[in-house]
Amino acid sequence: MTQPKINALLHPVRMRILQTLAGGRQLTAAQISERLPDIAPATLYRHLKTLTGLSALRIVAEQQVRGTVERVYALPADGRPVSTSELSAMSPQEHFDGFLAFLMHLLDDFGRYVSQDSFDVFSDGVSYSQAVLYMDDDELAELASGIGSLLNEALRLEPRPGRRKRTLSLVVVPQVEMEKQPR
């Protein structure tokens, strides 16, 4: 994958659009706009065009509405805006840059949360933690499959009164074995 494509996909607004369509959702620009009300419509349309041009989104339907064409957007058929082959072709620097953008996006989300006039991490269900696991590859695959199943169920839930939009971020990093230093 090229650096310009990575940079384009890691734009904060584009990342939010991609997240909105996760879980197999198929939404019009108007429906995406309802879920991202802080993004101006003209800005949203510009980013949708960019994402479609990068094949990170696809148009799954079009219909004529009051003299204009309304498009329905979705992630690619496999649900990934970046293909496995593109990920495999990324350089170490590209992976680092992508991870850094992910962390910055996460920091931005958390910063908006704690900048509210009032918040309660307990009643809001906020958590951040880290756990060290000792697993072989098969055990990790089983864990990932279980998490994936639960996550897919949660991604199918649609907005409604009483449901609050929440972000769940998962990172798995194998630890590099360090040589024991002499004392």
Secondary structure, 3 states (H helix, E strand, C coil): CCHHHHHHHCCHHHHHHHHHCCCCCCEEHHHHHHHCCCCCHHHHHHHHHHHHHCCCCEEEEEEEECCEEEEEEECCCCCCCCCHHHHHHCCHHHHHHHHHHHHHHHHHHHHHHHCCCCCCCCCCCCCCCCCCCCCCHHHHHHHHHHHHHHHHHHHCCCCCCCCCCCCCCCCCCCCCCCCCCCC
